[in-house]
Amino acid sequence: MLIQCLMLAIWAGICTVDERTLWTGTPKAILAGSVAGLIMGDVTTGLVISGTLQMMWLANAAIGAYVPPNEATGAIIGVAIASMTGGGLATGLAVAVPTALLCQQIIMLTNTVNIFFLHQADKAVETGDFDKVARYNYLGIPLSFVAGAVPVFLASYFGGPAVESVLDFIPEQVFDGLTVAAGIIPVVGMGMLLMMMMGKNMWIFLLLGFVFSAYLGLGTIAISLIGISLAALYDLIINKNEKEAVNVETSEGGYDL
């Protein structure tokens, strides 16, 4: 069990660092939870829980200074606890959401600490010491790793038996309600995503996708390829209009003699 907890902690740390650096996709719930299921030896549970969480967090995004709930740690702990206790989807969701919110606060704290390194990097820029700028940027990586790894290790190592004993006191009706909520949550996530897609000039693509699927019977890959082509064409038209507008403004401007 200790080895599994360490592997989960290392994986959570990698996901958290990836979210702050390269962003290769590991911070998303579906990938983080699936790998956690592989580590726990229960791939099915990992896919079910992480897939449900991914649907719930479809519109989860860091906009401006906002730090969203941490998908990776929530999914990893949800899958780990569900596998340890055998509680299934309801247990995984019950643990994943508060864990994601807790790690959200921890990451905000580490971001606050990283401000110190940012100010030191600013001072290094003023002196022209760019090697020191790079070093100060790297100093924030260990904090991000710890912010993801430590909560996951503590929760997975000490939380399994403790959570199982607490779950025994929870009425069965509560888990029935969570199971029903698990079916509703993906719909809510999809609704939030649709609200973002209904922005200016975007609704037409949603309508086309519906027509291609419902009336023409096209598959996902075919619709995706058509969507990519239409998006590229749309981008070309927009860029062309913007260039023509700039050329008209330039020609009308003339010179003041």
Secondary structure, 3 states (H helix, E strand, C coil): CHHHHHHHHHHHHHHHHHHHCCCCCCCCHHHHHHHHHHHHCCHHHHHHHHHHHHHHCCCCCCCCCCCCCCHHHHHHHHHHHHHHHCCHHHHHHHHHHHHHHHHHHHHHHHHHHHHHHHHHHHHHHHHCCHHHHHHHHHCHHHHHHHHHHHHHHHHHHHHHHHHHHHHCCCCHHHHHHHHHHHHHHHHHHHHHHHHHHCCCCCHHHHHHHHHHHHCCCCCHHHHHHHHHHHHHHHHHHHHHHHHHHHHHHHHHHCCCC
